[in-house]
Amino acid sequence: MQETLAFILPLSDVSARLSQVGGKGASLARMAAAGLPVPPGFHVTTAAYRRFVTENGLQEQILSAVSTVAADQPATLEEASKQIAGLFAQSAMPDDIAGAIRHAYAALSRGNLPVAVRSSATAEDLPELSFAGQQDTYLNIHGEAMVLDAVKRCWASLWTARAIGYRTRHGIAQEDVSLAVAVQELVPADAAGIMFTANPLTGTRDQVLINAAWGLGEAIVGGLVTPDTVVVEKASGAITRQEITEKNVMTVRTPEGTHEEPVPADRRTQAVLSSAQAAELARIGVQIEDLNEQPMDIEWALYDGRLFIVKARPITTLRGQAPALEEWNDSLSGDSLWSCANVGEAVPDVMTPCTWSLIQVFLPKRWGRCFSSAFATTP
């Protein structure tokens, strides 16, 4: 039983650490333990990944494959990734790990419940770096055989060309990384999307920006659809801006996984979220931001009128306001631009009569009343 516990942890386990469950898993555990609407599930810990690699003698072969890569030479990254993917595909999952996963899945599903199987790397979702999309996620996985296969494919995705290159460019030691897997009950979403608890377009911290589309969230993540955009004021929950787009494609479940299909004509220009749903989603976003003490990038789903959170990570790049540095840029959210430039800085040396005559013509026409008082008298 102790060995099984090393490989599997409940999704809401408050003791789950990044080194055990990776960045995505640690975030899910924190939210689930706080009572936020996270779908139930379990972690396959990094101990299982390391045991798989050790049992099959893969570590030296992996490090050998990545030892000759160059971040600025995509062909070397692709070749290393291809070699490593082959190693994982031909290696067997140890029986005790497979048994632990089967037991956890049976306890979760009591049958053939569809689940989402999400990679969660130990070098992932860090405040100063963005690893988004570098490892794989598999949706609508059902049955023990499919779950076990998806877990192994997640393990292999630690070594995608993109992930290898990113770690190489940022000096992250390839031998130090590991991967956990989060297995969660799949939300058969009527709608889904992404939420930012600070406006990424303006840097404004008092707004929540929501993107929403019909179906599962993969159509948005994959850039297949232009979603609705809703901006909600944190303090009041009021919508301050709303753009409803024509949404022609959505991702839906199939017996084998997912695929894209046309959105029914009567829903294409319909708003995905009501005002009340947008306000409730923003309220949940603020809770997640408070829990993590920083602005967050959140993936959400809506099913049968209920909102669910399936992922949250820090926003690693945010334009505009930086209160700690006393920086502020009103031009990102309004129609004004503050500047410290003035005539003295523009013309710092002795002004000749010719220069002054040109400035008298050029500046008033260019800047209008901004400099009207400056030109009221002559020097």
SEKE-406990 format. One line per 4 residues: number of its first residue (from 1); their letters; for each residue x, y, z of C-alpha. Coordinates in steps of 0.02 Angstrom, whole numbers, plus 50000, padded with zeros to 5 digits. Layout:
# residues N
NUM = A = X:Y:Z; ...
//
This chain:
# residues 379
1 = MQET = 50000:50000:50000; 50144:50120:50039; 50220:50087:49867; 50052:50123:49784
5 = LAFI = 50038:50287:49877; 50208:50339:49807; 50136:50325:49632; 49960:50394:49662
9 = LPLS = 49892:50542:49761; 49714:50608:49772; 49694:50765:49668; 49648:50870:49821
13 = DVSA = 49793:50807:49929; 49852:50961:50026; 50025:50884:50046; 50054:50872:49858
17 = RLSQ = 50217:50961:49812; 50278:51024:49645; 50418:50895:49649; 50285:50757:49663
21 = VGGK = 50144:50818:49550; 50222:50953:49440; 50167:51133:49415; 49994:51098:49342
25 = GASL = 49958:50962:49471; 50012:51070:49618; 49896:51209:49558; 49749:51088:49540
29 = ARMA = 49783:51015:49713; 49785:51188:49792; 49621:51238:49710; 49534:51073:49747
33 = AAGL = 49588:51079:49930; 49518:51257:49941; 49347:51196:49885; 49350:51277:49712
37 = PVPP = 49249:51189:49574; 49387:51074:49509; 49334:50907:49430; 49383:50758:49540
41 = GFHV = 49533:50651:49497; 49704:50589:49550; 49889:50621:49521; 50010:50495:49446
45 = TTAA = 50165:50561:49532; 50340:50591:49469; 50392:50435:49566; 50297:50332:49436
49 = YRRF = 50385:50420:49292; 50557:50395:49370; 50520:50212:49405; 50464:50185:49224
53 = VTEN = 50624:50267:49158; 50736:50170:49279; 50651:50003:49253; 50674:50016:49065
57 = GLQE = 50850:50088:49072; 50801:50246:48977; 50891:50387:49068; 51061:50369:48985
61 = QILS = 50981:50349:48814; 50873:50504:48840; 51020:50611:48896; 51124:50546:48751
65 = AVST = 50987:50595:48628; 50976:50773:48695; 51163:50799:48721; 51193:50856:48541
69 = VAAD = 51040:50968:48516; 51054:51153:48475; 50908:51266:48520; 50930:51364:48357
73 = QPAT = 50929:51206:48250; 50752:51135:48246; 50805:50979:48152; 50914:50923:48299
77 = LEEA = 50770:50949:48421; 50649:50851:48311; 50772:50708:48291; 50805:50694:48479
81 = SKQI = 50618:50700:48515; 50583:50565:48386; 50716:50450:48461; 50650:50471:48637
85 = AGLF = 50468:50445:48583; 50521:50280:48508; 50605:50228:48671; 50447:50263:48771
89 = AQSA = 50333:50176:48646; 50431:50013:48652; 50451:50012:48843; 50328:49924:48958
93 = MPDD = 50245:50007:49107; 50293:49914:49268; 50151:49805:49334; 50141:49891:49504
97 = IAGA = 50123:50063:49425; 49991:50000:49302; 49899:49917:49447; 49900:50076:49550
101 = IRHA = 49831:50177:49404; 49695:50047:49370; 49643:50049:49553; 49635:50240:49559
105 = YAAL = 49538:50250:49396; 49414:50118:49455; 49387:50213:49618; 49357:50373:49520
109 = SRGN = 49247:50305:49382; 49157:50150:49444; 49146:50104:49262; 49202:50179:49098
113 = LPVA = 49202:50363:49145; 49282:50480:49017; 49431:50573:49090; 49557:50707:49042
117 = VRSS = 49738:50651:49058; 49853:50802:49079; 50043:50812:49084; 50118:50907:49231
121 = ATAE = 50305:50938:49226; 50413:50988:49374; 50487:51131:49270; 50319:51206:49224
125 = DLPE = 50205:51354:49259; 50340:51446:49357; 50314:51633:49391; 50462:51685:49285
129 = LSFA = 50443:51562:49140; 50300:51500:49030; 50295:51316:48982; 50118:51322:48914
133 = GQQD = 50077:51190:48783; 50244:51101:48789; 50178:50936:48857; 50023:50843:48800
137 = TYLN = 49845:50829:48862; 49722:50695:48806; 49534:50720:48820; 49390:50596:48822
141 = IHGE = 49497:50449:48876; 49392:50304:48940; 49434:50128:48997; 49589:50063:49085
145 = AMVL = 49686:50025:48926; 49662:50200:48855; 49707:50281:49022; 49869:50182:49038
149 = DAVK = 49917:50223:48858; 49878:50408:48883; 49986:50413:49040; 50133:50339:48947
153 = RCWA = 50110:50461:48802; 50108:50604:48929; 50272:50542:49000; 50348:50541:48825
157 = SLWT = 50287:50719:48795; 50413:50783:48923; 50531:50764:48775; 50440:50854:48635
161 = ARAI = 50553:50958:48522; 50475:51117:48590; 50505:51067:48772; 50685:51012:48741
165 = GYRT = 50722:51175:48649; 50642:51285:48782; 50740:51203:48923; 50900:51216:48822
169 = RHGI = 50876:51402:48788; 50839:51438:48972; 50980:51333:49045; 50866:51206:49131
173 = AQED = 50961:51043:49157; 50878:50905:49056; 50926:50774:49186; 50834:50867:49324
177 = VSLA = 50659:50871:49247; 50522:50746:49282; 50338:50727:49243; 50179:50689:49337
181 = VAVQ = 50006:50661:49263; 49838:50727:49321; 49690:50615:49281; 49523:50705:49301
185 = ELVP = 49342:50672:49265; 49308:50751:49095; 49185:50896:49095; 49073:50868:48941
189 = ADAA = 49074:51055:48913; 48932:51149:48832; 49054:51295:48826; 49231:51329:48882
193 = GIMF = 49368:51457:48875; 49509:51552:48957; 49505:51685:49092; 49640:51810:49144
197 = TANP = 49625:51890:49315; 49717:52043:49252; 49680:52117:49081; 49826:52056:48972
201 = LTGT = 49788:52187:48840; 49801:52337:48955; 49886:52272:49112; 49737:52330:49216
205 = RDQV = 49728:52234:49381; 49548:52280:49423; 49475:52187:49274; 49449:52005:49226
209 = LINA = 49457:51962:49041; 49360:51808:48984; 49367:51718:48816; 49221:51599:48782
213 = AWGL = 49169:51479:48643; 49052:51333:48620; 49107:51154:48655; 49269:51096:48733
217 = GEAI = 49409:51221:48757; 49527:51145:48628; 49454:51250:48487; 49511:51409:48578
221 = VGGL = 49679:51340:48634; 49713:51277:48458; 49665:51444:48379; 49524:51366:48277
225 = VTPD = 49392:51492:48331; 49385:51675:48377; 49299:51674:48547; 49185:51800:48629
229 = TVVV = 49279:51924:48737; 49203:51987:48899; 49286:52111:49018; 49217:52109:49195
233 = EKAS = 49252:52236:49333; 49316:52141:49485; 49237:52251:49617; 49059:52253:49549
237 = GAIT = 49051:52103:49432; 48983:52219:49297; 49027:52191:49115; 49124:52341:49051
241 = RQEI = 49156:52276:48875; 49085:52133:48772; 49128:52074:48597; 49018:51936:48525
245 = TEKN = 49101:51850:48377; 49040:51728:48246; 49095:51559:48312; 49093:51435:48169
249 = VMTV = 49187:51286:48243; 49181:51191:48408; 49271:51040:48481; 49157:50897:48535
253 = RTPE = 49178:50722:48607; 49179:50566:48500; 49193:50381:48549; 49378:50388:48500
257 = GTHE = 49421:50558:48575; 49375:50730:48507; 49350:50815:48341; 49293:50982:48269
261 = EPVP = 49122:51010:48195; 49021:51163:48138; 48927:51262:48269; 48738:51258:48239
265 = ADRR = 48687:51412:48140; 48573:51481:48277; 48716:51483:48404; 48857:51556:48300
269 = TQAV = 48824:51738:48344; 48743:51703:48513; 48835:51757:48671; 48912:51606:48755
273 = LSSA = 48897:51675:48932; 48756:51769:49016; 48797:51921:49123; 48769:51817:49281
277 = QAAE = 48883:51678:49221; 49020:51802:49174; 49007:51883:49347; 49014:51713:49434
281 = LARI = 49164:51660:49331; 49254:51822:49373; 49217:51795:49558; 49295:51622:49550
285 = GVQI = 49444:51696:49457; 49472:51822:49596; 49469:51680:49724; 49602:51588:49625
289 = EDLN = 49707:51746:49611; 49694:51775:49799; 49741:51593:49832; 49898:51610:49726
293 = EQPM = 49934:51793:49771; 49963:51841:49589; 49867:51864:49425; 49818:51699:49346
297 = DIEW = 49783:51623:49175; 49637:51502:49200; 49550:51373:49090; 49366:51345:49130
301 = ALYD = 49218:51243:49068; 49029:51260:49081; 48916:51107:49087; 48731:51103:49126
305 = GRLF = 48741:51278:49200; 48888:51237:49316; 49061:51313:49303; 49218:51208:49323
309 = IVKA = 49403:51254:49331; 49519:51135:49239; 49684:51228:49244; 49766:51382:49320
313 = RPIT = 49941:51451:49302; 50025:51619:49337; 50023:51752:49201; 50208:51765:49162
317 = TLRG = 50200:51919:49049; 50088:52064:49093; 50096:52234:49009; 50057:52401:49086
321 = QAPA = 50042:52429:49272; 50177:52373:49393; 50124:52448:49561; 50277:52381:49652
325 = LEEW = 50387:52483:49534; 50266:52632:49536; 50243:52615:49348; 50080:52661:49263
329 = NDSL = 50031:52679:49081; 49859:52756:49055; 49874:52745:48866; 49845:52557:48873
333 = SGDS = 49671:52578:48946; 49621:52754:48893; 49648:52887:48761; 49787:52983:48848
337 = LWSC = 49976:52970:48853; 50081:53051:48989; 50257:53101:48939; 50403:53192:49019
341 = ANVG = 50456:53268:48852; 50455:53458:48837; 50526:53596:48728; 50683:53607:48833
345 = EAVP = 50723:53424:48803; 50680:53437:48618; 50792:53590:48591; 50926:53581:48728
349 = DVMT = 51053:53699:48645; 51056:53879:48588; 50913:53910:48465; 50953:54004:48305
353 = PCTW = 50826:54121:48223; 50804:53995:48083; 50766:53853:48204; 50642:53960:48301
357 = SLIQ = 50550:54009:48142; 50531:53826:48092; 50471:53775:48266; 50342:53913:48265
361 = VFLP = 50269:53838:48106; 50290:53653:48145; 50245:53630:48328; 50079:53724:48334
365 = KRWG = 50015:53628:48184; 50080:53464:48254; 50028:53482:48434; 49889:53613:48429
369 = RCFS = 49842:53686:48597; 49966:53578:48694; 50096:53714:48668; 49983:53867:48645
373 = SAFA = 50051:53954:48799; 50230:53919:48747; 50206:54016:48587; 50114:54165:48661
377 = TTP = 50275:54264:48670; 50438:54265:48577; 50608:54241:48660
//
